Amino acid sequence: MTPLDFLLWVAFPYIAAATFVVGHILRYRFDQFGWTSRSSQTYENRLLRWGSPMFHYGMLMVIGGHVVGLFIPKPWLEFFGVTEHIYHLGATWMGSVAAVLTIAGLIILIVRRRLVTRVHLATTVMDKVMYIFLGGTILFGTIATVLHQVLGAGYDYRGSISPWIRSLWGLQPDPSLMSDVPFFFQLHVLTATALFLLWPFTRLVHVFSAPIGYIWRPYVIYRSRDTHKGSGARPVKRGWEKAELPNVRVSPRADEPSRPSRSRTNIRR
Amino acid sequence: MRVMAQMSMIMNLDKCIGCHTCSVTCKQVWTNRTGVEYAWFNNVETKPGVGYPRQYEDQEKWKGGWVRTKRGRLKLRAGGRLSKLLHIFDNPDLPVIDDYYEPWTYDYDMLTTAPAGTQSPVARPKSLLTGKNMDIKWSGNWDDNLGGSQETAADDPILATMSEHVKMEFENTFMFYLPRICEHCLNPACVAACPSGAMYKREEDGIVLVDEDGCRGWRMCVSACPYKKVYFNHKTGKAEKCTLCYPLIEQGKPTICSETCVGRLRYLGLMLYDADAVLAAASIENDHDLLDAQRGVFLDPFDPEVIAAAKAEGMEDDWILAAQNSPIYKLIAEYKIALPLHPEYRTMPMVWYIPPLSPVVDVVSTTQADSEDARTLFAAIDRLRIPVQYLAGLFSAGDVRPVEASLKKLAAMRSYMRDINLGRPADERIARAVGMTGETMQAMYRLLAIAKYEDRYVIPKAHVETARELDELACSLDTDGGPGMGGPGQNAGPFGHESGMPLAGTVSNYNEMTGKAGEKTKPTTPGRVNLLNWTGGNVPPGMFPPKKSPGAPA
């Protein structure tokens, strides 16, 4: 085990996991007001209505596939008659459908985000960083699958990556399992780990607000003003600033030296 | 029977002159921020007209409110719970910002900083979404006073249900203004549609609010509200709506829109209702029966049984008294002249309207007939199908009878009071013709025409003393940075440091309430003076920010 192996396959995942957990707890505690999907549907509806469901439903399938592949040990599935061959076929075919949906959706959403000015201007730096790692993770995962599973002979990641991840969960990390994993699988794992590290600081937190409870709760909710929670518990939040132009420089003439740009009073976190 | 109190509003449309003061003051107080530039918690529409957002009344298009299923159950028009969750990634019924209007500002700086040139500098409109120059083609009240209505009025969803003939002629016939705020419904579709459960109806006064901390920006409330009175703050990604100015209501004061209404046409007061009866009433089969069904949900605050039940629910005596003196109860239940806006949405709205008699009076006046004569007016109400039908489309799901009854009472009052004003003996037959007595007619006249401040607004204070016992909390806006500012513990209150905001603290008496004898309150910024305590006499140290040292960055 080289120091690099230790760094990439033990230290980095644990740092990411710790940041993920602590970051979410802190953000939930101190930034409820910022906890939102920050939808841009009011800016642009037509493209979003195609891209967003494609991406999200594709992503749900992808996540489901990863849970089965990574967290259910091979012998367990074999006990139920799912042989390596059946698993491989299923994972590759269903995975491909999910990947096509996800990637097509993501492309529509990213193109929309770049080309529709209103949406573009509402994109934060953190959004862009997040898009790089999210896109990278999906891209490398797809490349790895196409190279090894579709075109190649098929790589049995359930013999290396899956046990490695479970070894992390069992607090008995075994980085040697990852040493001989194909390059694009390694890259996929690393970008995904980085994405988990960034997660609590992005709009991705909305994943943990999936409103499943809506199915069971009564339609009309009554609350007493006395049970108002958290009065004074949180500090000043963003979003209560005066109306102003978006942060683009509006210079009346190209040859005129631009006026000092208006200072933005909103606090970005 | 579960007795609940609802803070409600009634607007007397005959007195609305469409000045938009309510909209402007509301905007200054609540929505003068980035993200809600396009949002008007209070707006005034010219009717007939397409409204704001455009054609919001067309529920075939927007799928707002409730529908009754074949089995007699209520369902959100946009679909049930599962369907809502399946569409969570793309709300199919969400209005985009252009359905309201693209917010803009003007490049005012150009007027003073433009370089010398041959042309006068102009302040061009700039989009607040993109910062680019834009052509203003629509706004919140583009068809104000029927401006451009020959182009747009055919899109009015209510006119669309009427005959072609009306569409051609309406301009010569009538026009009136419809100020709108959130309806604070008894059966709110927005609350029912919120997947996060962040929207709620307050138990004490029925005000419908959004918990900004709990909102996750799923936008279902925006599309579920048939009145389109929940707005998406595109900056914060959260829903915002009319709060019925609850910080003022809690202090026993009217909302900003009511307080500043120059026509003095708004009424505020409590309505007691049976919360257990709401669902059955909203599920009644025939749309035309919804008005009476909602009236049936209200409780008589003088009924000893109701009073006993209200006390059993913990309602304080002053609230029951306020419910008895409520102008809302008088106008809805006693005089029966107020009507709800679009009862057919089945949300049981609680901002009601007194329909305008003026379209009828205007037509009568132009014919040289006596527009204050009861019989002439009664005949005109019967004959002027178009305005009456239109009003019925707004206020009674298309049933003209309640609108006619209401208009005839207004006409009778007009005629009855003329005799008295001219020193002639009162004609009791006029009152009897609309099922009233001269006495109630005069009482109604005092409430509608004299409209004293204390008669229009009967608002009991919230019982903050109980809240303080529970939570050390006075004003629920006392969060840091909230409009209440300060917050408990920040400034020394009149009762010492440990207490919260003063109970009756307002802007006008803030100094006396917080200024303990001889003790200056601490400013929130160290080294600065709290301007609230500045008497204007001298320049105290800390009035201005400390001068920067020469080496410091600018």
Chai-1 contact restraints between the chains, C-beta under 6 A:
chainA,res_idxA,chainB,res_idxB,connection_type,confidence,min_distance_angstrom,max_distance_angstrom,comment,restraint_id
A,Q32,B,D213,contact,1.0,0.0,6.0,A-B,restraint_1
A,F33,B,E212,contact,1.0,0.0,6.0,A-B,restraint_2
A,F33,B,D213,contact,1.0,0.0,6.0,A-B,restraint_3
A,T36,B,R216,contact,1.0,0.0,6.0,A-B,restraint_4
A,T36,B,G217,contact,1.0,0.0,6.0,A-B,restraint_5
A,T36,B,G237,contact,1.0,0.0,6.0,A-B,restraint_6
A,T36,B,K238,contact,1.0,0.0,6.0,A-B,restraint_7
A,S37,B,G217,contact,1.0,0.0,6.0,A-B,restraint_8
A,R38,B,G237,contact,1.0,0.0,6.0,A-B,restraint_9
A,S39,B,G217,contact,1.0,0.0,6.0,A-B,restraint_10
A,S39,B,R219,contact,1.0,0.0,6.0,A-B,restraint_11
A,Q41,B,L94,contact,1.0,0.0,6.0,A-B,restraint_12
A,T42,B,V96,contact,1.0,0.0,6.0,A-B,restraint_13
A,T42,B,I97,contact,1.0,0.0,6.0,A-B,restraint_14
A,T42,B,F232,contact,1.0,0.0,6.0,A-B,restraint_15
A,T42,B,H234,contact,1.0,0.0,6.0,A-B,restraint_16
A,N45,B,V96,contact,1.0,0.0,6.0,A-B,restraint_17
A,R49,B,D90,contact,1.0,0.0,6.0,A-B,restraint_18
A,S52,B,F89,contact,1.0,0.0,6.0,A-B,restraint_19
A,S52,B,D90,contact,1.0,0.0,6.0,A-B,restraint_20
A,P53,B,F89,contact,1.0,0.0,6.0,A-B,restraint_21
A,P53,B,D90,contact,1.0,0.0,6.0,A-B,restraint_22
A,H56,B,F89,contact,1.0,0.0,6.0,A-B,restraint_23
A,T117,B,T130,contact,1.0,0.0,6.0,A-B,restraint_24
A,R118,B,L129,contact,1.0,0.0,6.0,A-B,restraint_25
A,R118,B,T130,contact,1.0,0.0,6.0,A-B,restraint_26
A,S209,B,R216,contact,1.0,0.0,6.0,A-B,restraint_27
A,P211,B,P195,contact,1.0,0.0,6.0,A-B,restraint_28
A,P211,B,S196,contact,1.0,0.0,6.0,A-B,restraint_29
A,Y214,B,R81,contact,1.0,0.0,6.0,A-B,restraint_30
A,Y214,B,P195,contact,1.0,0.0,6.0,A-B,restraint_31
A,I215,B,R81,contact,1.0,0.0,6.0,A-B,restraint_32
A,R217,B,G197,contact,1.0,0.0,6.0,A-B,restraint_33
A,Y219,B,A192,contact,1.0,0.0,6.0,A-B,restraint_34
A,V220,B,V191,contact,1.0,0.0,6.0,A-B,restraint_35
A,V220,B,A192,contact,1.0,0.0,6.0,A-B,restraint_36
A,I221,B,V191,contact,1.0,0.0,6.0,A-B,restraint_37
A,I221,B,G197,contact,1.0,0.0,6.0,A-B,restraint_38
A,I221,B,Y200,contact,1.0,0.0,6.0,A-B,restraint_39
A,Y222,B,K201,contact,1.0,0.0,6.0,A-B,restraint_40
A,Y222,B,E203,contact,1.0,0.0,6.0,A-B,restraint_41
A,R223,B,Y200,contact,1.0,0.0,6.0,A-B,restraint_42
A,S224,B,E203,contact,1.0,0.0,6.0,A-B,restraint_43
A,R225,B,R202,contact,1.0,0.0,6.0,A-B,restraint_44
A,R225,B,E204,contact,1.0,0.0,6.0,A-B,restraint_45
A,R225,B,S476,contact,1.0,0.0,6.0,A-B,restraint_46
A,D226,B,A467,contact,1.0,0.0,6.0,A-B,restraint_47
A,D226,B,L470,contact,1.0,0.0,6.0,A-B,restraint_48
A,H228,B,S476,contact,1.0,0.0,6.0,A-B,restraint_49
A,S231,B,L473,contact,1.0,0.0,6.0,A-B,restraint_50
A,S231,B,T479,contact,1.0,0.0,6.0,A-B,restraint_51
A,G232,B,T479,contact,1.0,0.0,6.0,A-B,restraint_52
A,G232,B,G487,contact,1.0,0.0,6.0,A-B,restraint_53
A,G232,B,P488,contact,1.0,0.0,6.0,A-B,restraint_54
A,P235,B,D480,contact,1.0,0.0,6.0,A-B,restraint_55
A,V236,B,D480,contact,1.0,0.0,6.0,A-B,restraint_56
A,V236,B,G481,contact,1.0,0.0,6.0,A-B,restraint_57
A,G239,B,T236,contact,1.0,0.0,6.0,A-B,restraint_58
A,E241,B,T34,contact,1.0,0.0,6.0,A-B,restraint_59
A,A243,B,T34,contact,1.0,0.0,6.0,A-B,restraint_60
A,A243,B,E37,contact,1.0,0.0,6.0,A-B,restraint_61
A,L245,B,G131,contact,1.0,0.0,6.0,A-B,restraint_62
A,P246,B,G131,contact,1.0,0.0,6.0,A-B,restraint_63
A,V248,B,G131,contact,1.0,0.0,6.0,A-B,restraint_64
A,V250,B,G131,contact,1.0,0.0,6.0,A-B,restraint_65
A,P252,B,M110,contact,1.0,0.0,6.0,A-B,restraint_66
